[in-house]
Amino acid sequence: MDWKPDVPRWRQVYEVIEERIADGTYPAGSQLPGVLAIQGEFGIAQMTARRVLTELRTAGLAQMQVGVGTFVAELPAGGRP
């Protein structure tokens, strides 16, 4: 990935995953990659990967099931929470 120096890395990874949700790569109800998978794919720290998942949940794009994983939220018509 070509990193933009003026944008935090968590934000850049967030935008990639957000786009994957929007284009159906990760459909509603599907499990998102975990912290270690995101870390490995993007070459970022675990804390940064955790921040990405936290921000996706905060935005209403994902829901966490404790002990199971993080899943793409069921979005209302129009595609945004």
Buried (B, 14 or more C-beta within 10 A) or exposed (E): EEEEEEEEBBEBBBEBBBEBBEEEEBEEEEEBBBBEEBBEBBEBEEEBBBBBBBBBBEEEBBBBEEEEBBBBBEBEEEEEE
